[in-house]
């Protein structure tokens, strides 16, 4: 009985203590302060109605209490709390409060009043009596040029007021707009029908800034208006056609935050090898100025995932070969070349913003091609991407394209043509080995023009034939410039050594003129890879080969004779880690593929010594996982008899190794190059 009595006494004491603690915390207000979203006013303890606000207090003052006359109060950073009659204290959202004065502040304003639920509190401020000396306007990447009737959106402009004491403020209100002297309210959809230069004035107090808007007679073709050939109908006009994509991908429509392109997006991923056509429709034969809006995307420092820290400048005529003509000319491959001067540079830009800034890729500039004659119907302006700029990711990149402007004009002067071309200074190099290409370095050419002037064209403006590898028997090259030609004597002798780079992959029907040492994927999916740290002699290597692929290395010999073949290869026998390549095992070359050599259809098997091992690489031997697939070694296949002309080293991929469980592939090696040393 005593034990039971003690238990009852303990429970009673615990209950009393709990009630005492609850009363203590209530008296201290420990649970009275709530988030405004959690507060549901209860019954007023002193009456029958709901709880009311009894006091409004400023818990945290605003970030800004110093103002210039004309600015509006900014409550950013301010925390206001309401005390309720039910005992609760609640933070109040500033959007729920009334702020007085609500508009422009004057020197006489010493405070602002914040009101909520019938209660008010004041915040002291200081308004400086300093005049606005000037206003500047930043329109960012917004195009200030438009065709008559098109919409110009300037709603993202940033207006900055500059004061007599040297201070400045970005202002979000309090200014007005005038277009050609007439007030307007909305700058998000400015439409002007009259051609010429128009003035938009931003007025803030006694100061103002002017923006010139250029309205032209013509139209715009947005670069993102890409339509595939199978979608084109008789009614399809003014569009972009991707005639050919590149190994790295086809040009595509892209956008970045802030919509800095004039349309919904711009054209990106413009890699070397792509061919792009702008189709321009003319109701009748006419003349038009053609202007391309473009931006450098030569990223040299990446902040992460194509968010560059630095984009370098690009010389435009190193990016494209541009030509134009009618749609019929395009089909007949008889388009006429257009030339852009060397001094047309797409500007670079950089940032110290952590992680980079994608807006660096849309630093738009205008590139003018001059006045062109347009035929009635469909006309074509073609951009063949020949860029020699390689970005920090190892990609041969041209530029981003926003749009093409077509501006009608009656003022047309046919471009001057060359009537005579002379090589004033020969090139530094005139003696070549078969397979090398002509090097114009040091050559100076002078052109007499039809308008009586004399020009010294840049090397990049010249057309040189043959443009590719030279052969024994080539004793001159032809140099052309705007209708005139000249010749330069050269000497070509037989090569003692030939290297076929693994990346030189072509389809037989698309083989460039003069190309004699190349790689043909007869069947399968072998392709050129360009991974980080590849160390490949040509920048890329032959990879992504699978069982059953048949690949031929075409090797040109100027004369019949013997030659030693060496293959530069690396093991891809991944043992663990998938494409993270934690460990790459050894690989026997003859376990990867069988080889044949000969010419034409007469190919004989090649025996590869069983002891030829491509060494593997463990995780600790290379920091870069992909570099573990590029542990190149040279393998001599032996000496063979070559015919004069085309010879073939064929390999059929038949990996005699287990399928990797992580990659689901069985592969033995990558191939960088095949080299032949002739006796």
HELIX and SHEET records of a PDB file:
HELIX    1   1 UNK A    2  UNK A   28  1                                  27    
HELIX    2   2 UNK A   36  UNK A   38  5                                   3    
HELIX    3   3 UNK A   94  UNK A   96  5                                   3    
HELIX    4   4 UNK A  229  UNK A  231  5                                   3    
HELIX    5   5 UNK A  316  UNK A  318  5                                   3    
HELIX    6   6 UNK A  327  UNK A  331  1                                   5    
HELIX    7   7 UNK A  358  UNK A  362  5                                   5    
HELIX    8   8 UNK A  459  UNK A  461  5                                   3    
HELIX    9   9 UNK A  508  UNK A  510  5                                   3    
HELIX   10  10 UNK A  578  UNK A  580  5                                   3    
HELIX   11  11 UNK A  589  UNK A  592  1                                   4    
HELIX   12  12 UNK A  619  UNK A  621  5                                   3    
HELIX   13  13 UNK A  625  UNK A  629  5                                   5    
SHEET    1   A 4 UNK A  33  UNK A  34  0                                        
SHEET    2   A 4 UNK A  89  UNK A  92  1                                        
SHEET    3   A 4 UNK A  79  UNK A  84 -1                                        
SHEET    4   A 4 UNK A  53  UNK A  60 -1                                        
SHEET    1   B 2 UNK A  66  UNK A  68  0                                        
SHEET    2   B 2 UNK A 126  UNK A 128  1                                        
SHEET    1   C 3 UNK A  98  UNK A 100  0                                        
SHEET    2   C 3 UNK A 111  UNK A 116 -1                                        
SHEET    3   C 3 UNK A 119  UNK A 124 -1                                        
SHEET    1   D 3 UNK A 132  UNK A 138  0                                        
SHEET    2   D 3 UNK A 158  UNK A 163 -1                                        
SHEET    3   D 3 UNK A 168  UNK A 171 -1                                        
SHEET    1   E 5 UNK A 145  UNK A 147  0                                        
SHEET    2   E 5 UNK A 207  UNK A 216  1                                        
SHEET    3   E 5 UNK A 196  UNK A 204 -1                                        
SHEET    4   E 5 UNK A 176  UNK A 179 -1                                        
SHEET    5   E 5 UNK A 182  UNK A 184 -1                                        
SHEET    1   F 2 UNK A 151  UNK A 152  0                                        
SHEET    2   F 2 UNK A 190  UNK A 191 -1                                        
SHEET    1   G 4 UNK A 218  UNK A 222  0                                        
SHEET    2   G 4 UNK A 399  UNK A 409 -1                                        
SHEET    3   G 4 UNK A 286  UNK A 296 -1                                        
SHEET    4   G 4 UNK A 365  UNK A 374 -1                                        
SHEET    1   H 5 UNK A 239  UNK A 244  0                                        
SHEET    2   H 5 UNK A 275  UNK A 282 -1                                        
SHEET    3   H 5 UNK A 377  UNK A 385 -1                                        
SHEET    4   H 5 UNK A 320  UNK A 326 -1                                        
SHEET    5   H 5 UNK A 336  UNK A 338 -1                                        
SHEET    1   I 2 UNK A 252  UNK A 254  0                                        
SHEET    2   I 2 UNK A 266  UNK A 268 -1                                        
SHEET    1   J 3 UNK A 298  UNK A 302  0                                        
SHEET    2   J 3 UNK A 308  UNK A 312 -1                                        
SHEET    3   J 3 UNK A 349  UNK A 350 -1                                        
SHEET    1   K 2 UNK A 314  UNK A 315  0                                        
SHEET    2   K 2 UNK A 345  UNK A 346 -1                                        
SHEET    1   L 3 UNK A 418  UNK A 425  0                                        
SHEET    2   L 3 UNK A 444  UNK A 449 -1                                        
SHEET    3   L 3 UNK A 454  UNK A 455 -1                                        
SHEET    1   M 2 UNK A 431  UNK A 433  0                                        
SHEET    2   M 2 UNK A 491  UNK A 493  1                                        
SHEET    1   N 3 UNK A 463  UNK A 465  0                                        
SHEET    2   N 3 UNK A 476  UNK A 481 -1                                        
SHEET    3   N 3 UNK A 484  UNK A 489 -1                                        
SHEET    1   O 4 UNK A 497  UNK A 501  0                                        
SHEET    2   O 4 UNK A 669  UNK A 678 -1                                        
SHEET    3   O 4 UNK A 561  UNK A 571 -1                                        
SHEET    4   O 4 UNK A 633  UNK A 642 -1                                        
SHEET    1   P 5 UNK A 518  UNK A 523  0                                        
SHEET    2   P 5 UNK A 550  UNK A 557 -1                                        
SHEET    3   P 5 UNK A 645  UNK A 653 -1                                        
SHEET    4   P 5 UNK A 593  UNK A 599 -1                                        
SHEET    5   P 5 UNK A 602  UNK A 606 -1                                        
SHEET    1   Q 2 UNK A 527  UNK A 529  0                                        
SHEET    2   Q 2 UNK A 541  UNK A 543 -1                                        
SHEET    1   R 3 UNK A 573  UNK A 576  0                                        
SHEET    2   R 3 UNK A 583  UNK A 585 -1                                        
SHEET    3   R 3 UNK A 617  UNK A 618 -1                                        
SHEET    1   S 2 UNK A 587  UNK A 588  0                                        
SHEET    2   S 2 UNK A 613  UNK A 614 -1                                        
END                                                                             
